[in-house]
Amino acid sequence: MKKDDGYPRDLIGYGAVPPHPQWPDNARIAVQFVLNFEEGGENSVLHGDPASEVFLSELSAPAAFTDRHLSMESVYEYGSRAGFWRLHRLLTQYQVPVTVFGVTMALKRHPKAVEAMLNANWEIACHGLRWISYQQVDEATESAHMAQALQQHQQLTGKPARGWYTGRTSPNTLALVAKQPQILYCADSYADDLPYYDYHYERPLLMVPYTLDTNDMRFATPSGFSTADQFFNYLKDAFDTLYTEGADTPKMLSIGMHCRLSGRPGRIAAIKRFIEYVYQHEQVWVATREAIAQHWQQYFAPVKK
């Protein structure tokens, strides 16, 4: 057990010898596909925000306009109008277990998409009320948004959210998540290849880390992916490395997708090729994040401190 010196970060983690996760059927790797559904919840003056969205789009270094930005709006609209359905067809064709990070404002604006997610038996985790940065949002406002998002999530999906991912967090986010007893796990971490408990809050908070590298967001960042081949090869290399390590120390691999990015015809080819590649291997557990969290909770109880 590590000494608590008051420093609110853990730079040691599992150290040189991580625990064996005991994935089902002796799997060497757990693979998790995330579909971010954010379109309709992004920054927009239509939503009462001071300026337009500037993050994760086809536009290069867009300005934050204080009026409507019709080009940015239409890039996001592509995700909900076309990209979602293209990804839905692919993922259901291959019967891939999927976790949706669903922004409730976006879900509320597209009931047919929510219906399709539920019919596909996808997990819908709560991605907050809005797809905005909370870094400068005061704690009371963020707390109110979180409560409203969880209430709307249950109304829209018919069941409580078990997973949470803000994405653009504040210093208060994890402490606020820990106060929500219904939340089984939080994905607001990029700190490990395995789930872990964060003991810095009022209860041990089970973290199921997400990813910013095996993620199509790199199509929208400088020096990121330009072609589907680049994306596929990066995913393949990540899978191959973890699959090899998994002979002794199995890990998990998250794949991040966005409707407006991977839903484009020139990019979805990478997702298709990677799914087919994964399914060529034995001893692979493709699972939702909730299933991974439940497994971890069953096999690894938090340490009493």
Disulfide bonds with the S-S distance in Angstrom:
none
